[in-house]
Amino acid sequence: MTQSDPRFHVPAPHVRPGDTPDFSHIAIPPAGEAKRPAVDVAGPETMDLALGLVRVLDHNHQAVGEWDPKLTADQMREGLKHMVLTRVYDDRMLKLQRQGKMSFYMKSTGEEAVAVAAAMALDNGDMVFPSYRQQGILFARGRDIVDMMCHCISNSRDNLKGRQLPVHYTWAEGNFFSISGNLTTQFPQAVGYAMAAQYKGEKQIAASWIGEGSSAEGDFHGALVLASTYKAPVILNIVNNQWAISTFQGIAAGEAPTFALKGQGYGLATLRIDGNDFLAVYAATQWAAERARAGHGATVIESFTYRADAHSTSDDPSGYRPKGEDAIWPLGDPVERLKQHLIGLGEWDEERHEALEKELNELVIASYKEAESFGTLHDGPLSPVSSIFEDVYAEPDWRLRRQRQDLGV
Amino acid sequence: MAKMNMIQALNSALDNMMEKDPNVLSFGEDAGYFGGVFRVTAGLQEKYGLDRSFDAPINEAAIVAMATGMAAKGLRPVAEIQFADYIFPGLDQIVSELSRIRYRSAGQFTTPVTIRTPCGGGIRGGQTHSMSPEAFFTQIPGVQVVMPSNPYDAKGLLTAAIENDDPVIFFEPKRLYNGPFDGHSGGALSSWGAHPKGEVPEDYYSLPLGKADVVREGSELSIITYGTLVHVALAAVEQEGIDAEIIDLKTLVPYDIETITRSVNKTGRCIVAQEAPRTSGFGAELAAQIQEDCFYALEAPIQRVAGWDTPYPHAHEWSYFPGPQRFINAMREVLEA
């Protein structure tokens, strides 16, 4: 069978496995170039920000332009610490998954700033509806690492009673909603939550995160129309990490030049930002949060970043993209960039960084030891078997009571 | 003949049909270049081109609707929904559109779409990668529902589904992709290589929709099931030494009532089994129909083996999964009554 030219258009990435990684087609505007409008600006007036790229850290790792959030060295060191912890944790958990300690894992390598900086710019009381790649929020909000691990290895201390896949965290105390494995379902939920907070007269806002591939779902459009219609105090984040498992971003983007631009069709405020620039993510989130809290409505933020590792432990990226792309991503590594910025300010150095990595590595190893003392997926102890019948309803009905009896637990 | 696992057999059916009929197209999330997360569509894009095997945006409703539109124009699209758990955003397009085009247009338009989707648990997939939602689809007049239990049937039935002039929802029990699974979670994994149904012709063939197989003849009781549980039932029967007859339905809509009634009229005792939650599952339909058609032959109440009425748990997957012991309990119950 001979192949002919495709009879309808199917987008394809510039390069595939075996090719040389190449991002020369990606236009990167200079840092500091984007204007920072007032937070009460009308959505359509942010069109240029949907097409540009908000960047604060320049090639020399200096903070420039109107979007510089002017954080203190302490704040930036804290952000760096959370990002390094996220990375160290992810690396350790991947190793443990490979050793069979958990069924599944998803890293967020390369995307640490997207989660950590946003979480730091929000109030801890703001409700987040993350996808499965924003574990950085939990570190920024100070969740206990042992608790996180107990969830991932589904043991007796898993606060989700072994019901969810690893990394599908829930932490009500930390205003962290229950993560769904289904895509984009929580985008419109975040809008509803934000509307309820407004209804109750609270200053709380909501934020949600999806991947760029997920922006193709109908729920994406549902969220945007709701957010626009009801002017909801919500931040809708699209993390454009270039890859939806094996599918390059062009399959979801089509002819749209950016994902942020999709918000313009709904009249929403739109920002496209350098997702590997901690300060840009912080500044954009801070802007959107202030806008939402002041009653000026929702913001769509596209964080332009790169998924440096596999989608999950179930796929091998060498089957769909060239090796080494992460090393030449034109926007660099978020950890390295913030680190160099702090070093440039004289507020950090290599020795302290190394010491930090060592300290966090030891913390993660010690935390895992402690987590394992509460059981492991394979050897237990787990939550009691009878717990599978709990929480289906407020009270189990006769069917569940009978089924539990049938199971003999 | 070749040794094939279920993934290879499904791939072979697609390959044969795409070779044979230029109107057959295959698409879905990650189903083009990469060949699907379970690799069922591997190699098809390379062989047949970008416009015959391609990646779709993550929008199940749009995928089903696109297939419907293509079918109305005379194509025979095969759409992959990555996991059956993800099919629900597409449900409106299936319930209100795809299934009814023939009826509401009085036959002026038809939509011969095949929707392939991996289903079932036993892979530590948690609640979003483990569901068996087949019963939902048996409630939709206008679609046929298929679930094979081995590579040979998978290929023949997928071929028939693609050739079928009505839409087919084709469930692939993913626990069976790489080998027959008997429900003993800790046991050694067997492969299709050693199984007679792992012998699959490389050339085109099709198997009729709507026909069940008696996979084990027996006299004491009848077990009516499909998909993964066919193998679990076989293991339980061997383990317990009961002379049970086991029927693999293969097609749920329309199900093979003749084979069922012949068996139940012979044995007088019946178990229906599904992996999905118990309430309003497909077993409930089977039990109702069997009592209508075989009431005077029945010597005991029909027993149901099913998943619990809970979401599919992650850590306690094997307490949820209806394994051999649950079959043994049901067999004892139905024999003692």
Boltz contact constraints between the chains, C-beta under 6 A:
constraints:
  - contact:
      token1: [A, 3]
      token2: [B, 49]
      max_distance: 6.0
  - contact:
      token1: [A, 6]
      token2: [B, 50]
      max_distance: 6.0
  - contact:
      token1: [A, 6]
      token2: [B, 51]
      max_distance: 6.0
  - contact:
      token1: [A, 7]
      token2: [B, 51]
      max_distance: 6.0
  - contact:
      token1: [A, 8]
      token2: [B, 51]
      max_distance: 6.0
  - contact:
      token1: [A, 10]
      token2: [B, 50]
      max_distance: 6.0
  - contact:
      token1: [A, 10]
      token2: [B, 54]
      max_distance: 6.0
  - contact:
      token1: [A, 103]
      token2: [B, 124]
      max_distance: 6.0
  - contact:
      token1: [A, 154]
      token2: [B, 315]
      max_distance: 6.0
  - contact:
      token1: [A, 162]
      token2: [B, 314]
      max_distance: 6.0
  - contact:
      token1: [A, 162]
      token2: [B, 315]
      max_distance: 6.0
  - contact:
      token1: [A, 162]
      token2: [B, 316]
      max_distance: 6.0
  - contact:
      token1: [A, 163]
      token2: [B, 313]
      max_distance: 6.0
  - contact:
      token1: [A, 163]
      token2: [B, 314]
      max_distance: 6.0
  - contact:
      token1: [A, 164]
      token2: [B, 126]
      max_distance: 6.0
  - contact:
      token1: [A, 164]
      token2: [B, 314]
      max_distance: 6.0
  - contact:
      token1: [A, 165]
      token2: [B, 126]
      max_distance: 6.0
  - contact:
      token1: [A, 165]
      token2: [B, 314]
      max_distance: 6.0
  - contact:
      token1: [A, 181]
      token2: [B, 128]
      max_distance: 6.0
  - contact:
      token1: [A, 182]
      token2: [B, 128]
      max_distance: 6.0
  - contact:
      token1: [A, 183]
      token2: [B, 58]
      max_distance: 6.0
  - contact:
      token1: [A, 213]
      token2: [B, 58]
      max_distance: 6.0
  - contact:
      token1: [A, 214]
      token2: [B, 58]
      max_distance: 6.0
  - contact:
      token1: [A, 216]
      token2: [B, 57]
      max_distance: 6.0
  - contact:
      token1: [A, 216]
      token2: [B, 58]
      max_distance: 6.0
  - contact:
      token1: [A, 216]
      token2: [B, 59]
      max_distance: 6.0
  - contact:
      token1: [A, 217]
      token2: [B, 58]
      max_distance: 6.0
  - contact:
      token1: [A, 217]
      token2: [B, 59]
      max_distance: 6.0
  - contact:
      token1: [A, 218]
      token2: [B, 61]
      max_distance: 6.0
  - contact:
      token1: [A, 245]
      token2: [B, 30]
      max_distance: 6.0
  - contact:
      token1: [A, 246]
      token2: [B, 30]
      max_distance: 6.0
  - contact:
      token1: [A, 246]
      token2: [B, 34]
      max_distance: 6.0
  - contact:
      token1: [A, 247]
      token2: [B, 30]
      max_distance: 6.0
  - contact:
      token1: [A, 247]
      token2: [B, 55]
      max_distance: 6.0
  - contact:
      token1: [A, 251]
      token2: [B, 55]
      max_distance: 6.0
  - contact:
      token1: [A, 251]
      token2: [B, 57]
      max_distance: 6.0
  - contact:
      token1: [A, 252]
      token2: [B, 57]
      max_distance: 6.0
  - contact:
      token1: [A, 320]
      token2: [B, 34]
      max_distance: 6.0
  - contact:
      token1: [A, 382]
      token2: [B, 315]
      max_distance: 6.0
  - contact:
      token1: [A, 385]
      token2: [B, 316]
      max_distance: 6.0
  - contact:
      token1: [A, 385]
      token2: [B, 319]
      max_distance: 6.0
  - contact:
      token1: [A, 388]
      token2: [B, 310]
      max_distance: 6.0
  - contact:
      token1: [A, 388]
      token2: [B, 313]
      max_distance: 6.0
  - contact:
      token1: [A, 388]
      token2: [B, 316]
      max_distance: 6.0
  - contact:
      token1: [A, 392]
      token2: [B, 310]
      max_distance: 6.0
  - contact:
      token1: [A, 399]
      token2: [B, 309]
      max_distance: 6.0
  - contact:
      token1: [A, 400]
      token2: [B, 309]
      max_distance: 6.0
  - contact:
      token1: [A, 403]
      token2: [B, 308]
      max_distance: 6.0
